[in-house]
Amino acid sequence: TVVIVGGQYHLWYSGVAADQHSRIAHATSPDGIVWTKDAANPVMDLGLPGSLDDQELIHPFAIYESPRFRLWYNGYGGTPDAQRILYAESLDGVSWTRHPVAAIDLGNPGDWDDTQLYMMCVVRFAGLYTMFYTASNTSSEFGIGYATSPDAITWSRRSPSAPVLSPGLPGAWDDLAVARPIVVQSGPEFLLWYGGTRDFQTFSWGLATAATPTDVAIPSESSSGLHVGPVRPNPSSGVVALETTSRTMTLAEIEVVDVLGRRVWFGTRRVPAGTGRIEWPGRDRNGNLVSPGTYVVRVRLAGEEHRRKAVVVR
């Protein structure tokens, strides 16, 4: 995995030592072509005996959010011995602090991901970390799953348990397994490139697409008495409105962020008693029309936050 920070390329990769165990190493480059291996390698060694990564560390995936690097990787070990998705943080990309609990552990017995977890990809979407990951079950069926997290550490899987991408129909080039997702969010879609095979000897790349979720989950009950409905219209080319119901008239804070979490607009809005609506004019803090794309409208009141996705078109 490669991340560019301040014009410098950072690469984390797994390497196999003479003892046949894999560890994670680091290299840097000014141009993405000529690389210098870090003198501190491996920057992540095998974990302590009995830990979730005491046998292997492979498939690193990193992002940078100032001031820290976030890294998800596959660790092999633990009880039972299995490959899981683990998490670590670093301020320099070299010295890492590992989280002691798996970011995503094996699914419950009988779930599609109850045996091994493999390569993953994480993107920021609608104010959440969104992970696409590879997994298999006791029948050696492979698929690509989906999970979300508010903090990069605590993850919620899709419910009920099911992959979001399964192998192709019998006779297809990917009818045995799909794996190694690489995902970007583009407008109203996720674009997912993946490896597929029908024999585990020859692999090819495929592309799948899916509409991004229209609504971001919010609490079903609100102690403040405020409930925020869906965005109307969505997509919108002008004013973005959210339907509300409230026990009393009140003032709520409204914040709009883009898919990278950058604040676009902020203000307060009067929420009427009963049924009503609150609006965002589709403009930034300087009064300019925002660019087409996906935005998250956050409505805050009495310590609660309601989030809704809005797609802006021009």
C-alpha positions in Angstrom: 0.0 0.0 0.0 1.3 3.5 -0.9 0.4 6.8 0.7 1.8 10.2 -0.5 2.4 12.7 2.3 4.1 16.1 1.7 5.3 14.9 -1.7 7.0 11.8 -0.4 5.8 8.3 -1.2 5.5 5.8 1.7 5.2 2.1 1.0 4.3 -0.6 3.4 4.8 -4.2 2.2 5.0 -7.7 3.6 8.2 -9.6 3.3 9.1 -13.2 4.1 12.2 -13.8 6.2 14.5 -16.9 6.3 12.3 -18.3 9.1 9.4 -18.3 6.6 7.3 -15.9 8.6 6.0 -12.6 7.0 6.5 -9.2 8.6 5.6 -5.7 7.5 8.4 -3.4 6.2 8.5 0.3 5.1 10.2 2.2 2.2 10.1 5.7 0.9 10.6 7.3 -2.5 10.6 10.8 -4.0 9.0 9.7 -7.2 7.3 6.3 -6.7 10.0 4.6 -8.8 13.3 4.7 -6.8 12.8 3.3 -3.3 14.8 3.3 -0.1 14.1 0.5 2.4 13.8 1.7 6.0 16.8 1.0 8.2 14.3 0.1 10.9 12.7 -2.8 8.9 10.7 -4.7 9.7 8.7 -1.8 11.2 6.1 -4.4 12.5 7.5 -7.6 13.7 5.7 -10.8 14.9 3.5 -10.2 17.9 4.1 -11.7 21.4 3.4 -15.5 21.7 -0.4 -16.0 21.9 -1.2 -12.7 20.2 -3.3 -12.4 17.1 -0.3 -11.8 14.9 2.4 -14.0 16.4 2.9 -16.0 13.2 2.3 -13.7 10.2 1.7 -10.0 9.3 0.6 -9.5 5.7 -1.6 -7.4 3.3 -1.1 -4.0 4.9 -3.5 -1.2 3.9 -2.7 2.4 5.0 -4.3 5.8 4.9 -3.0 9.1 6.3 -5.1 11.5 8.4 -2.9 14.2 9.9 -1.1 13.7 12.2 -1.3 9.9 12.0 -1.0 7.0 9.7 -3.7 4.3 10.1 -2.9 0.8 9.1 -5.1 -2.3 8.7 -3.4 -5.6 8.1 -3.9 -9.4 8.3 -2.5 -11.0 11.3 -2.3 -14.8 11.7 -2.4 -16.3 15.2 -4.6 -16.3 18.2 -7.2 -18.9 19.3 -8.2 -20.5 17.0 -5.3 -20.0 14.7 -6.7 -17.9 11.9 -6.2 -14.8 9.8 -8.0 -11.7 11.1 -8.0 -8.0 10.3 -6.0 -6.0 12.8 -5.3 -2.3 13.3 -2.3 -0.1 14.2 -1.5 3.7 14.3 1.7 5.6 13.8 2.9 9.2 13.8 5.9 8.6 11.5 5.0 5.4 9.6 7.8 3.5 11.4 6.9 3.2 15.1 3.5 1.6 15.3 1.0 1.1 18.2 -1.1 -2.0 17.7 -4.7 -2.2 18.9 -5.0 -5.4 21.0 -8.4 -6.4 19.7 -9.1 -7.4 16.1 -10.7 -4.7 14.0 -12.8 -7.4 12.4 -12.7 -10.9 13.9 -14.1 -14.1 12.5 -17.8 -14.2 11.9 -20.2 -16.3 14.0 -20.3 -20.0 13.2 -22.2 -20.5 10.1 -21.6 -17.0 8.8 -20.1 -16.5 5.3 -16.9 -15.1 7.0 -16.4 -17.5 9.9 -13.0 -19.1 8.9 -10.5 -16.7 7.5 -10.3 -12.9 6.7 -8.0 -11.6 4.0 -7.2 -8.5 2.0 -9.1 -5.3 2.7 -9.5 -1.7 1.5 -10.7 1.3 3.6 -12.3 4.5 2.3 -13.9 7.4 4.1 -17.6 7.9 3.2 -20.4 9.9 4.8 -18.3 10.6 7.8 -17.6 6.9 8.4 -14.7 4.5 7.7 -15.9 2.0 5.2 -14.1 -1.3 4.7 -14.4 -3.9 1.9 -12.7 -7.1 2.8 -12.2 -10.7 1.6 -13.3 -13.7 3.6 -14.0 -17.4 3.4 -16.1 -19.9 5.4 -15.8 -23.6 6.3 -16.9 -24.6 2.8 -14.0 -22.6 1.3 -16.5 -20.2 -0.3 -14.9 -16.8 -0.9 -16.6 -13.4 -1.0 -16.1 -9.7 -0.4 -17.8 -8.1 2.6 -18.6 -4.6 3.9 -18.3 -3.0 7.3 -18.4 0.6 8.7 -16.8 2.3 11.7 -17.0 5.8 13.3 -13.4 5.6 14.7 -11.4 3.2 12.5 -11.3 0.7 15.5 -14.9 -0.5 16.3 -16.6 -2.0 13.2 -20.1 -3.0 12.4 -20.7 -5.7 9.7 -23.5 -5.9 7.3 -26.6 -7.4 8.9 -27.8 -10.0 8.2 -24.4 -11.6 7.5 -23.8 -11.8 3.7 -21.1 -10.7 1.3 -21.7 -7.7 -1.0 -19.9 -9.5 -3.8 -20.0 -13.2 -4.4 -18.3 -15.5 -7.0 -19.8 -15.4 -10.5 -22.3 -17.9 -12.0 -21.0 -21.5 -12.9 -18.8 -21.2 -15.9 -17.8 -17.6 -15.3 -14.2 -16.5 -15.1 -14.7 -15.7 -11.4 -17.0 -18.6 -10.4 -14.7 -20.0 -7.6 -13.6 -16.9 -5.7 -13.5 -13.1 -5.6 -10.9 -11.3 -3.5 -8.5 -8.3 -3.0 -11.0 -5.4 -3.3 -9.7 -2.0 -4.4 -12.5 0.6 -3.9 -13.0 4.3 -4.7 -16.1 6.4 -4.2 -17.1 8.4 -7.3 -20.2 10.5 -7.1 -23.2 8.3 -6.3 -21.3 5.1 -6.9 -18.7 2.8 -5.3 -16.3 1.4 -8.0 -14.8 -1.9 -6.9 -12.0 -3.6 -8.7 -11.4 -7.2 -7.6 -9.4 -10.3 -8.4 -11.3 -13.4 -9.5 -10.5 -17.0 -10.4 -12.1 -20.2 -11.4 -9.2 -22.5 -10.4 -6.8 -20.6 -8.0 -4.2 -20.9 -10.7 -5.1 -18.0 -13.0 -6.4 -14.7 -11.7 -7.9 -11.8 -13.6 -9.3 -8.4 -12.6 -12.9 -7.5 -12.7 -14.9 -4.3 -12.0 -18.2 -4.1 -10.0 -20.3 -1.0 -9.2 -22.9 -0.2 -6.5 -24.9 2.8 -5.6 -23.7 4.4 -2.4 -26.2 4.2 0.5 -28.8 6.9 0.3 -29.2 7.3 4.0 -26.7 7.0 6.8 -28.0 5.1 9.8 -29.2 7.2 12.7 -30.6 6.3 16.2 -34.2 5.0 16.0 -35.1 6.8 19.1 -34.2 10.4 20.0 -34.1 11.6 23.6 -34.3 15.2 22.4 -37.6 14.6 20.5 -36.0 15.5 17.2 -36.3 13.0 14.3 -34.7 13.7 10.9 -36.1 12.2 7.8 -34.5 11.6 4.4 -33.1 14.3 2.1 -35.6 15.7 -0.4 -34.9 15.9 -3.3 -31.9 13.6 -3.6 -30.0 14.1 -5.8 -30.6 17.9 -5.7 -29.4 20.7 -8.0 -30.4 23.5 -5.6 -31.6 23.7 -2.0 -31.2 20.5 0.0 -34.1 19.9 2.5 -34.4 17.4 5.4 -37.8 16.5 6.8 -38.1 16.8 10.5 -40.5 16.1 13.4 -40.0 17.6 16.8 -42.0 17.8 20.0 -41.2 21.5 20.4 -39.7 24.4 18.4 -35.9 24.4 18.8 -32.6 25.4 17.2 -30.3 22.8 15.8 -26.7 23.1 14.5 -26.3 22.1 10.9 -22.9 21.1 9.5 -22.2 19.9 5.9 -19.0 18.0 5.2 -17.6 16.5 2.0 -16.6 12.8 1.6 -13.2 13.6 3.0 -14.7 15.0 6.2 -13.9 18.7 5.3 -16.4 21.2 6.6 -18.2 22.9 3.7 -20.9 24.9 5.5 -22.1 25.5 9.1 -25.0 27.3 10.6 -28.1 27.0 12.9 -31.6 26.4 11.8 -35.0 26.8 13.5 -36.7 23.4 13.8 -40.5 23.9 14.0 -42.7 22.0 16.4 -44.5 19.1 14.7 -43.7 18.3 11.1 -41.3 20.6 9.2 -38.1 20.9 7.3 -34.7 22.4 7.6 -32.6 23.5 4.6 -29.1 23.8 3.3 -28.8 26.1 0.3 -26.3 24.0 -1.5 -23.6 26.6 -1.0 -20.2 26.8 0.8 -19.3 29.1 3.6 -18.5 31.9 1.1 -21.9 31.6 -0.5 -20.6 29.8 -3.6 -22.5 26.9 -5.1 -20.7 23.7 -4.1 -19.3 21.3 -6.7 -21.3 18.3 -7.8 -20.6 15.3 -5.5 -21.7 13.6 -2.3 -22.0 15.5 1.0 -23.1 14.6 4.5 -25.5 16.9 6.4 -25.0 16.6 10.2 -27.9 17.8 12.4 -26.8 18.2 16.1 -29.1 18.8 19.0 -28.7 18.1 22.8 -25.6 15.9 22.3 -27.2 13.9 19.5 -26.1 13.8 15.9 -28.3 12.8 12.9 -26.5 12.3 9.6 -28.0 12.2 6.1 -26.2 11.9 2.7 -27.0 14.4 0.0 -26.0 14.1 -3.6 -25.5 17.4 -5.4 -25.8 17.6 -9.2 -25.5 20.6 -11.6 
